[in-house]
Amino acid sequence: MVYQFELNKNQQNAHNKLKKVCSAVDFPAIQTNFWDAVFAIPIIIVLTQLIKVYFKLPKWFVPTIALLFGLGISIFISHKHNTLGGIFMGWFYGYAAIGTYASLKTNIISYRNKQKN
């Protein structure tokens, strides 16, 4: 299904300028493997929890550790031949691990509170 719509003069000018800018910028091609993310994120979660338990780190510092692990896995393992791509994807790995842990923790707490009531 194709949607067609008409742009007014200002929208057409803005659209043409954006097309020129996007065609002039050479974005890096970042190729990642699905399995990199599937394995990296749980590994980051487990490592950060182990470090939190064994080294008694403050809770506010754990997301920083997760981000550093994500950058490390991405730069040195997944994208070792593309540093910029490794940094870019490392942020995704780290923050995906942080979000996954936060979501899991919230769901478990909610489930336990429902069981008590």
N, C-alpha and C positions, 0 to 999 in steps of 0.2 A: 504494500500500500504506500503510495507516494503522496505526501501532503504538499500542496502548492499554496504559496501565499505571496502577496505583493509587499514590497518594502517601499516606504516613502523615500524621498530624495536624500534626507539626512542619514537614514538607515543604510541606503545603498552606498553612500560615500564612506560611512564607517566600515561597512562590510568589505569594500574594495581596499581600504587602507589596511585592514586586518589581514586580508589575503596577501597583500604585498609584504607585510612584516613577517608573516608566518613562512612565506616562501623564501624570504631572504635569510632566515635563521636556520642554521643547520643543526637540528637537534641530534644528540647522539643516539644511535640505535642500541638499546639495551635488551639483550636477549637473556631471559632467565628460564630455568627449568622449573616446571611445576613442583617437582620433587624437592628442589632446593628449599622452597618455602614450607612444604609439608614436613620436612625433617628439621629444618632450622628453627622454626617457631617452638615446637615442643622441647627441643634441646635447650633453647634459650630459657624457657620457663623452668625447666628442671635445674639448670646450672644456677640461675639466679636464686632459686629457693634453697639449693644446697649452700650457696655462699651466705645467704641470709641466716641460715640455721647455724652453720659452723663458725662463722666469723662475727656473729652478733652485730651486724650492721643495722643502722637505723632504717626504719621502713621507708623514709622519704628518699633514701639513696638507692634503693633497689631498682627503680625504673632507669636510672642512669647506667647501672650495671647492665641491665637488659639491652639498652641501646648500644653500649660498647660491645657486648657480645654479638649483637646483630651486625654491627659494622665489621667486627673481626671476622665473623663467618663469611659475610658477603665479600669483603675485600680480599681475604686470603684464601678462601676456598671456592666460593661460587663464581666470583668475577675477578680472578687473579690477573687476568690480562687486560682488564679495563677498570682502572682505578675510579674514574668518575662514575661509571656504572655501578661499581661496588659500593661507593659511598651512597649513591642514590638508593639502591636496593637495600643496603644495610639499615637505612632509616626505616624502610618499610618492614623489614624483618623484626627490628627492635620494637617498633611501635605496635606491630601486630601481636607480638608476644605480650606486651604490656596490656593491650586491650583485651586479649584473650584471657589473661589471668584475672583482670578486673571483672570481666563479665562472668567468668566461672565463679569467682568469689561472691559476687553479688547474688547470683542464682542460688548458690549453696546456702547463703545466709537467709535469703527469702524462703527457701524450702524449709529450712529448720524452724523459722518463725511460724510458718503455717502449721507445722507439725505440733508446735507447742499450744497453738490456739485451738 
